[in-house]
């Protein structure tokens, strides 16, 4: 490598190093070190355009992050760690740190949910006139509510299933657990919506006693639990990019109406054992 990077290259590498997690001074100092054998701290400050009062802090950080090393001679010198070693090692350390942070946040979140749920329950005692209906546009919240209802279902679980999925019903452990509890499970899929991997899982579900059928088209997504709680998801007709909006309900009349709709489509549907369906 030549001693000095071309200005265009320098700017490009400088931005990419910042994307990895170095700050502007650290990225600039490392790029100068990469093009030279070694530098005294103040010499590097001048070359990298780092304020003299900041250069030792910058170099300490580069050493800690594994991008620079100290050479102790008559005076302390600094050199770059080879990029092929520095970058992968740094990313591995960051990955471990992020995983530790996520694990700790999940632990704290679990306790927070328990603490807040009691307050939430107390605050919701005075039900409003439309508390049995709730509109949810966030896919994560839809998935969480779906899994909650599926974990609590006691007798019957019905679903209209078509992609895209907030939760893939053929890749959901809670469906298996519901069957183990003796819950009757019936799923209707839109024909042609399953790839080979999903068709394999479908066979596993059939072996567990899940009843599965196909129809040419489904008007919506629907999940119904014990003929009372559930959700329907409709495509938003306004936005350009397809997006689903879910309506959660906890209402006997709504549940009965949705079951009537499900039974109507079930009568029109084709059993999953039909050869043309399993080969779709």
CORFENGI-V368120 format. One line per field, one symbol per residue. psi: psi as a letter, one per 40 degrees, with the letter a starting at -180 (. if undefined). Layout:
psi = ???
//
This chain:
psi = iidhiiddddddddddddddeiidddddddddddeidiiidddddddefhhdeeddddddddddeeeiihhhadihiiiihhddddddddddddddddddddddddddddddddddddddddeedgiidfeehhhhehdddddddddddddeiddhhihhhiiihdhhdefhddddddddeehhhhhhihieehaddddddddddddeehhhiiidiheiihhhhffdiaiihihhedidhhihhihiighddddddddddddddddeihieehdddee.
//
